[in-house]
Amino acid sequence: MAAQINICRMLVLLALIVFAGLLIYAAASDVTSYTIPNWVSIALVVGFTALALALGMPWQELGWHFLFGFAVLIVGFFLFQAKVFGAGDAKLIAATALWTGIAAFTPFIFWTAVVGGLLAASLLAARQFIKQTETNPPFVNRLLKEQQGIPYGLAIMAGGLMSTPVLFERFHSLTLP
């Protein structure tokens, strides 16, 4: 029994490492190219589903996670239509919300908003004071263009990483006898 619990704990830890790695990749992609590949959001959904099934998450709870993720996707769609953020951001927030569920969504959205606000303020200031030059890497010049948006994938990554302790505790509770 103890060996099975340890295997489940290692599975949770491995899944959270994959979760973090996917968020880091999405953030790096967003910063360098203003795109978040669809496969990242799909991998997050598949990874969550595999972990939940492996840990024996009750079907009703799994359904609530998917319903919550879908609700966040709908909100994200409307924010995309209002040009608040990009489609990749909406999909990434929804896929991350699938992992957090309602229980861990508060720290996720709090840190996403805080880092997003700091990121926006920093980029607005940088666009005023730092000039584009040929010696800058191309992605830096892209970030400095005034008509460009904010690579919000970075804020989503920060929110997701800040919510991992809550996620660890939440998934860890599924492994207890």
Solvent accessible surface area in square Angstrom, and as a share of the most:
residue,aa,sasa,rsa
1,M,153,0.68
2,A,71,0.55
3,A,68,0.53
4,Q,112,0.50
5,I,24,0.12
6,N,76,0.39
7,I,106,0.54
8,C,24,0.15
9,R,88,0.32
10,M,123,0.55
11,L,60,0.30
12,V,0,0.00
13,L,96,0.48
14,L,106,0.53
15,A,14,0.11
16,L,13,0.06
17,I,106,0.54
18,V,73,0.42
19,F,0,0.00
20,A,20,0.15
21,G,36,0.35
22,L,21,0.11
23,L,0,0.00
24,I,88,0.45
25,Y,102,0.39
26,A,0,0.00
27,A,2,0.02
28,A,54,0.42
29,S,16,0.10
30,D,7,0.04
31,V,29,0.16
32,T,56,0.33
33,S,51,0.33
34,Y,51,0.19
35,T,79,0.46
36,I,14,0.07
37,P,35,0.22
38,N,84,0.43
39,W,131,0.46
40,V,0,0.00
41,S,11,0.07
42,I,106,0.54
43,A,32,0.24
44,L,0,0.00
45,V,52,0.30
46,V,93,0.53
47,G,23,0.22
48,F,0,0.00
49,T,37,0.22
50,A,58,0.45
51,L,5,0.03
52,A,0,0.00
53,L,88,0.44
54,A,63,0.49
55,L,18,0.09
56,G,55,0.53
57,M,9,0.04
58,P,74,0.46
59,W,189,0.66
60,Q,137,0.61
61,E,37,0.16
62,L,12,0.06
63,G,39,0.38
64,W,138,0.48
65,H,11,0.05
66,F,76,0.32
67,L,101,0.50
68,F,38,0.16
69,G,6,0.06
70,F,118,0.49
71,A,49,0.38
72,V,16,0.09
73,L,64,0.32
74,I,71,0.36
75,V,87,0.50
76,G,4,0.04
77,F,101,0.42
78,F,128,0.53
79,L,61,0.30
80,F,79,0.33
81,Q,99,0.44
82,A,68,0.53
83,K,181,0.77
84,V,93,0.54
85,F,33,0.14
86,G,32,0.31
87,A,40,0.31
88,G,16,0.15
89,D,11,0.06
90,A,4,0.03
91,K,67,0.28
92,L,0,0.00
93,I,14,0.07
94,A,9,0.07
95,A,4,0.03
96,T,0,0.00
97,A,0,0.00
98,L,5,0.03
99,W,4,0.01
100,T,1,0.00
101,G,3,0.03
102,I,119,0.60
103,A,71,0.55
104,A,0,0.00
105,F,39,0.16
106,T,96,0.56
107,P,33,0.21
108,F,0,0.00
109,I,67,0.34
110,F,110,0.46
111,W,87,0.31
112,T,2,0.01
113,A,58,0.45
114,V,51,0.29
115,V,38,0.22
116,G,3,0.03
117,G,43,0.41
118,L,116,0.58
119,L,26,0.13
120,A,29,0.22
121,A,60,0.46
122,S,64,0.42
123,L,16,0.08
124,L,109,0.54
125,A,47,0.37
126,A,21,0.17
127,R,21,0.08
128,Q,114,0.51
129,F,166,0.69
130,I,96,0.49
131,K,142,0.60
132,Q,87,0.39
133,T,63,0.36
134,E,177,0.80
135,T,128,0.75
136,N,35,0.18
137,P,66,0.41
138,P,101,0.64
139,F,65,0.27
140,V,42,0.24
141,N,27,0.14
142,R,77,0.28
143,L,23,0.11
144,L,13,0.07
145,K,72,0.30
146,E,123,0.55
147,Q,150,0.67
148,Q,54,0.24
149,G,43,0.41
150,I,49,0.25
151,P,3,0.02
152,Y,45,0.17
153,G,0,0.00
154,L,55,0.27
155,A,0,0.00
156,I,0,0.00
157,M,33,0.15
158,A,17,0.13
159,G,0,0.00
160,G,0,0.00
161,L,55,0.27
162,M,93,0.41
163,S,0,0.00
164,T,29,0.17
165,P,86,0.54
166,V,59,0.34
167,L,0,0.00
168,F,64,0.27
169,E,110,0.49
170,R,69,0.25
171,F,1,0.00
172,H,35,0.16
173,S,54,0.35
174,L,39,0.19
175,T,12,0.07
176,L,88,0.44
177,P,129,0.81
